[in-house]
Amino acid sequence: MDFSDSPEEATFRAKARDWLNANATLRDGSEKAQDHFMARDADEVARARDWQARKAKAGWAGLTWPRAFGGRDATPIEQVIWNQEEGRYAVPPNVFLIGIGLVGPTVMIHGTQSQKTAVLPRALTGEDIWCQLFSEPAAGSDLAGIRTRARRDGDDWVISGQKVWTSGAHYSSHGILLARTDPQVPKHKGMTMFLVDMSDPAIETRPIRQISGGASFNEVFIDDLRVPDSARLGGESEGWKVALTTLMNERFSISVGRASGGARAEELIALATRVERNGRPAIQDGEVRARIADFVARQRGLEFTSYRVMTSLSRGDAPGEEGSIGKLLLGKLRQEMGAFGLELAGTAAGVSAGADDDAARWRNEYLTAPGNRIAGGSDEIQRTIIGERILGLPPEMRVDKTVPFSEL
Amino acid sequence: MNFGFSEEQDTIRETLARMLGDHATLEVAHTRLDSGEGFDTATWSALAEGGWLGLAMSEAHGGSGMGAVELAILAEEVGRCMAAVPCLPVLCMAVPALQSAGTEDQRRSLLPGIAEGRTIIAMALAEGGGLAPDTVSAKVAQGRLSGQKSPVTFGAEATHALVAATDEEDTPRLYLADLTASGVTTSALDPIDRTRPTAEIVFDNAPVELLPGSDPAAIYRLLSGAAVLAAFEQIGLAGRALALTTAYAGERHAFGRPIGGFQAVKHRLADMFAKIELARSNAFFGAWALASGDSRLPEAAAVARLSALDAVQFVTEESIQLHGGIGFTWAADPHLFLRRGWQLKAELGPAVLWRERLIDNLADAPWAAS
């Protein structure tokens, strides 16, 4: 049990800090709030690309990738250290999370040599930005229910269908797309994975506006998209296996990035010191203190849970179901903290006088959090994962597991 | 960073779990609950024979020189098997108090006896529903203590007590009292958990000896360490309650299938698990802060305590509900955990106290002023 850096970790941290000091500016609190993973406009995308290129050149991109693929062979804990250090600087959002965290590792395992050559270096340097074309209007939690069809046509495949909730699709150059290739077999068995070029005119991307007012995800319409067979990632009808690799890496990426999402509970203390309740600073009010104390305890618990996950990953364990704990608790905590931040303003709750004031800040937290409770597996799915895979409870009844997809 | 246990520590846990599992079963707990016979001396002796009571004492004092992390493992296993033993007051509070604030003479005369199981030192910190050093009305003048302390866990079974009382300058300090001395009257109380005996002790001009290093700051530090170690005991008992309830949900059938297959039940069990793991993560940080002497201990202790209290209350209450009618019966296991949970809550003070400590601590941080 040691919370401090090992000598190797301390060396790594010092090196990271040296490079960051020479190449970026420390945050001073005046920065505009931004999402950690999503760009808001073309300017943010351009800045993100530039930052990624510089990181790649200096060997700080794709840290946990093997050296053979241009990575650094870093441990999960070193990745966390990097995230902690980089988080202290005013850097653009990491729009490469899907490419480097999800698509890269999937291609390393299931890709052909030419796919590896085409995909990996450009993902690392930020030349390509990837999105994940998995969810559909009728297949979210039940991902294996996708209906987007890919049909053989000579040496090519022709893909048609609709994807939805695709984060960053509007600025992505490429997508990893799960399609149904054989509806005559049960649903998990008839899917195939493809790597597609988002600039193809057969793909139309329409941003979806969220309740927060932002538009970071999209619907993606695919109308007779023709791709060569070399765009197929993994075997025909082996799409589910490939998707599981992607999802496992998604869990890993979320685990190492998790602790940094959303506002810190300490910010509520600072806020409660500035505003009044019952004629005195709100921080002197018993109820305010109690609520914030509970937020702190929960947020610390989530942070330390991610360190426990890191420790087991560093001991060589595969990213397991423990990630579901953080996933389950984080969104609700963020939502409650957002609501409380708004409440502290009293009758002015929710009323903002300017884009960067307290109300705008906490309103954004409150209106962003519901998405955290859905994206990457809803609260209910996480509870089912914990119940079945960790606690070993009997599985849900499934009427669709052995029936051909076409008969569902 | 390494946020897990070493192989040696895993071995300690396995050995302890086996040993405790042989002695402290839930049948034993039920028998004690029925008879009101609190202290499980057989398990305490077995711990002494195994050398576990001297775990965190130096070899010179008859111990094995291990640290707070190993003590945390012991606390968790004691919690898991629901042993009716004074692990928290004696090993997690009295021993560290003597080590940090006592004299070498006090250590030499008391620690070997604790390691052998002969000496039981109770902690008399509470009175009037409050806890030292915030609430202290007992007073010492010229080496004589007068006042009333209650509740004192294992107070009637103890040979000695460390008593919080104010000195002649009105500063709260810790004093060592021999409970067999004249001027000491002990009477048993009726605690919510009868397997954790509790007493009121009245001191009337009783002879006591100061722990010279004890002052309010030292008492706060002692409580912080105790909160971390108690969190492990709480996690142990909550984990056992969850395991029991999960097993029941897998066996009990309704509407043609095990009730654990229904989401209403499965998801509640998942919530119970998540709360325990969150508490465990905070307890890990607390154990590290305690073992390494990190300055963040007060904060770490408060968050460990708060999340452990939350987990225990939710898990033990829901454990009764998920068992249905049987869960509400005296003969079933779930209420054992509920009772122990409340007792552990009472001993170091409820959430409201620790929330205040946490915010006081954080609001002093430099960023809070900005």
Contacts between the chains, C-beta under 8 A, distances in Angstrom:
chain1	res1	chain2	res2	distance
A	1	B	2	6.8
A	1	B	3	6.8
A	1	B	4	7.1
A	1	B	5	6.7
A	1	B	6	8.0
A	1	B	9	8.0
A	1	B	69	5.0
A	1	B	284	6.4
A	1	B	287	5.9
A	1	B	288	4.9
A	1	B	291	6.8
A	2	B	1	6.5
A	2	B	2	4.7
A	2	B	3	8.0
A	2	B	288	6.6
A	2	B	292	7.7
A	3	B	1	6.1
A	3	B	3	7.0
A	3	B	285	6.5
A	3	B	288	4.6
A	3	B	289	7.6
A	3	B	292	7.5
A	3	B	294	7.6
A	4	B	1	7.0
A	4	B	292	7.5
A	5	B	1	6.3
A	6	B	1	7.2
A	6	B	2	7.4
A	9	B	1	6.4
A	29	B	370	7.9
A	77	B	1	5.4
A	80	B	1	7.9
A	266	B	362	6.4
A	266	B	365	7.3
A	266	B	367	6.4
A	266	B	368	7.2
A	269	B	359	7.1
A	269	B	362	5.7
A	269	B	363	5.9
A	269	B	368	5.1
A	270	B	367	6.6
A	270	B	368	5.7
A	270	B	370	6.1
A	273	B	363	7.3
A	273	B	368	5.9
A	273	B	369	7.2
A	283	B	359	7.4
A	283	B	363	6.2
A	289	B	355	6.2
A	289	B	356	6.6
A	289	B	359	4.5
A	290	B	351	7.9
A	290	B	352	6.9
A	290	B	355	5.0
A	292	B	359	6.3
A	293	B	302	7.5
A	293	B	306	6.5
A	293	B	354	7.6
A	293	B	355	3.6
A	293	B	356	7.7
A	293	B	358	4.6
A	293	B	359	5.3
A	294	B	306	6.6
A	294	B	310	7.8
A	294	B	355	7.1
A	296	B	303	6.3
A	296	B	358	6.1
A	296	B	362	6.7
A	297	B	282	6.7
A	297	B	302	7.5
A	297	B	303	4.2
A	297	B	306	4.0
A	297	B	307	4.9
A	297	B	310	7.7
A	297	B	358	7.3
A	298	B	278	6.7
A	298	B	307	7.1
A	300	B	281	7.9
A	300	B	282	5.8
A	300	B	285	7.1
A	300	B	303	4.6
A	301	B	278	3.7
A	301	B	279	6.8
A	301	B	281	5.0
A	301	B	282	4.7
A	301	B	303	7.0
A	301	B	307	5.2
A	302	B	278	6.9
A	302	B	281	7.7
A	303	B	281	7.9
A	304	B	3	7.0
A	304	B	281	3.7
A	304	B	282	6.0
A	304	B	284	6.0
A	304	B	285	4.9
A	305	B	277	6.3
A	305	B	278	6.4
A	305	B	281	4.2
A	307	B	1	6.4
A	307	B	3	4.3
A	307	B	281	7.5
A	308	B	3	4.9
A	308	B	4	6.7
A	308	B	280	7.9
A	308	B	281	5.7
A	308	B	284	6.8
A	310	B	1	7.2
A	310	B	3	7.0
A	311	B	1	7.2
A	311	B	2	5.8
A	311	B	3	4.2
A	311	B	4	4.5
A	312	B	4	6.7
A	314	B	2	7.9
A	315	B	4	7.2
A	322	B	277	7.6
A	325	B	273	7.7
A	325	B	274	5.0
A	325	B	277	5.1
A	325	B	278	7.1
A	328	B	270	7.4
A	328	B	274	5.6
A	329	B	274	5.9
A	329	B	278	6.4
A	380	B	263	7.4
A	380	B	267	7.0
A	382	B	270	7.5
A	383	B	263	7.6
A	383	B	266	7.0
A	383	B	267	4.0
A	383	B	270	3.9
A	383	B	271	7.0
A	384	B	263	7.0
A	384	B	266	6.7
A	384	B	267	7.3
A	384	B	270	7.5
A	386	B	270	3.9
A	386	B	273	5.6
A	386	B	274	6.7
A	387	B	260	7.5
A	387	B	266	3.7
A	387	B	267	6.5
A	387	B	269	5.8
A	387	B	270	4.6
A	388	B	266	7.4
A	390	B	273	6.5
A	391	B	246	5.1
A	391	B	260	7.9
A	391	B	266	7.9
A	391	B	269	5.8
A	391	B	270	7.1
A	391	B	273	6.2
A	392	B	246	7.4
A	392	B	250	7.4
A	393	B	246	6.8
A	393	B	249	6.5
A	393	B	250	6.4
A	393	B	258	7.7
A	393	B	260	4.0
A	393	B	261	6.6
A	393	B	265	8.0
A	393	B	266	5.0
A	393	B	269	6.7
A	394	B	250	6.8
A	394	B	257	6.7
A	394	B	258	5.0
A	394	B	260	5.6
A	394	B	261	3.7
A	395	B	261	7.2
A	396	B	261	7.2
A	396	B	263	7.4
A	397	B	257	7.9
A	397	B	261	7.4
